[in-house]
């Protein structure tokens, strides 16, 4: 379970709750980004989520229920590769969008990982392997939880997060033009989880080039990194 938020008002603000069960994570601060890494049994520590100094943000919620159309095929490219290429600066947002237009995007066998990608201008790309993509040119706001935007509530699952989506949408409609990092943390706190616990909450003030984050819902222990 996870929640992704992108807001474009006076500032471009990106919010992300990583909800994770029985997996080891860490937050790594580097010259070119702040990355949330997952310890994979085969690959070791993988930077899969977070912000870079160019202004990009990568979130990767899991779609529930799983859709077999997201399984790999010979002519497909893995969504995780697209995400890490953007996060680590190997490709830019326009190159990722171009790839999605031209190639079939897959996930890993048995799991449908989605992508919520944004750039320094506040443009947003949602990718749902096996189903398609949605591109938003600097939207006022956009939210992605754990159900496919192509299916909405036509299929149900206990972890799909429709309640989180509706709550975030409601709170965003109440916020005004001066929406900031503190407002974003208010929403992330409201939609945070305990059963599948929220292990990292991260906010990227793209306009101020500043990343804020806290771990394990310790809302009064926020760290920050300012990019030059």
N, C-alpha and C positions, 0 to 999 in steps of 0.2 A: 504494500500500500504506500502511496506517496501523493503529494499535492504540489502542483506547479502553478505559479501565478506570474503573469507579466502585465505591468501597468505602464501606460504612457500618458502622463499628464504634464505637470510642470517639469517633472523628472521621469526618467525611465527607471523603474524599479522592478527587480525580479525576485520572487520568493520561491523557496523550495523546502519542503519537508521530506526527508528520507525516512521512511518507515520500514524497518528491517527486523527480521526474526532469525535468530540462530546463525548469524553471519558476522564475521569480524570486520570492523571498519576503522578507518583513521582519517583525520583531516591533515593534509600536507600543504604547507605554505611554500611556494616556490617563487622565483623571480617573475615568472610569466603567468602565475595563476594560483588559485586556491582550489585544491582538488579533494574530493571525497573519494577515497580508495577503498576497494573491497578486496579481502584476501581470498583469492581463488585457490582451490586445492591443487590445481595443475599449473596455473599461470603465475601464482604469487600475487603481489599487490597490483591491482589494476585501477587507474584513475578513470572513473566512469561518470562522475557528476561534478559540477562546480562551475567556476568562473575563470576567465582568463583576462589578461591585461588589455587585450584588444577590444573587450566589451561584449564577448560572447558568453552565453550561459548554456549549460547542458543539463537537462533533467531527463530521467528515463523511468517513468512509471511502468509497472506491469499491468497489462490489460487483463481484466477478469470479466467474463470467463475466457479461458484460452481459446484461440482460434487456429485450427490446424493449417489454415492458409498461410500462416506466418512461418511454417517450417522451411528449412533451407532447400534450395534446388541448385542445379548446376549453373544456372544463369543469374543467380541472385547475389546481392551484396549484403553483408550482415549489418544490421542497424548499429551494433556496438562499434563497428569499425568507423562508421560515419560519425558517431558521437565522439569517439576519442580523437579522430582526425580534426574535428572542430575544436574540441577542448584544448588539445595540445598545440593548436595553431598550424597543423600540417596542411589544412585546407581552410578556406574562408566560407562564410555563410552562403555566398552565391554559388560556390562550387558544390557545396552539399545539396543545395536546391537543384542545381543542374543535374547532379547524379540521380536524385530522386525522380526527376522528370524522365530520365533515360533508361534507368535500370530497375529491375524488380528488387525490392528490399525485403529481406527476411529477418527472422529472429533466430533464437537457438531452438533446437528440437524440444517440443513440449511446453514452451513458454512464449508468450507474446509480449515482448518488451516494446513499449512505445517510446518515442522521443518528443521532448519539448525543447526546442532550440530557439535561441534568440540572439540578436546581434546588437551592436552599439547604437543602431538607429531605432531599436525597439521593434523591429520586424520579428515575426514569430513563424516557426515551421513546426507543425505537429505531424509526426510520421507514425502510421499504424501499419506495420508489416502485414502484407497479404490483403490489406483493405484499401490503402491509399494514403494520401497526405492532405493537409490543409495548410495553406499559406495565408498569413495575415500581415498586411502591410501596415505597420505601426498602429495596431488596434488600441482603442481606449483601454481595454483590458481583455485578457483571455485566461481561462482556468482549465487545467487538465488534471483529473484525478485518475481513477483506475478502470474507467469504462471507455470503450471506444466511442469517439465522437461521431462515428459512422453508424453506430447502433443505438446510442443513447441508452434508454432504459428498456429496449425491446428484448434484451436478454438480461437476466439477473444473476447476481453472485453476492455472497455476504461481504466480499471485500471490494466491490466495485466503486464504493465511495460516492454514490449519488448524493448522500446527505452532506458530505464534505463539500462537494461541488456547489450545491444549492446555498450552503451557508456562506462560502467564500463569495459567490456571486452577489448575495444579498448585502454582505458587508462592503463589497466594492462599490455597489450602487449608492451606498450611503456616504462614501468618502468623497471629498471634494478635490479641487485642482491641486492642492498642496500635499497630496498623498506622498508620504516619505517612508524611510526605512522602519521607523517606529510603528507606523500604521500597518506596514506589511507584517511585522512581527506579531501584531495584535491578531491578524487573521491566521497566521501560522499557529499561534498558540491555541486559538479556538478550534482549529481542525486537526490538532495533533492527536496522536493515538497512543494507547497503552497496551492493548492486546497484541497487536503487531507494532511494537513501540517506535515512536519517533526518536531516532538516534542522533540526527543532525537537522537543525533548522538554519537555513542560510538565506541571507538577503543581500542582493547586489544592487547598490546604488550606482547604476551605470553612469549617470550624469556626473557624480562626484568621484567616480573611479574607486569606490570603497566597498569592500566585501565585509559583511558582518556574519558571525555564526555562533551558535551555542550547541552543546551536545546534551543529549538525554533530558531535554526539556528543562534545563537549568537556565531559565529565562533571565536571571540576574547575573549570569556569568558569560556575557557576550564578548567575543574577541573580534578584532577587526584588522584588515590589511588594506592599506592605501597604495594603489599603483601609481607610479611616477607618470 
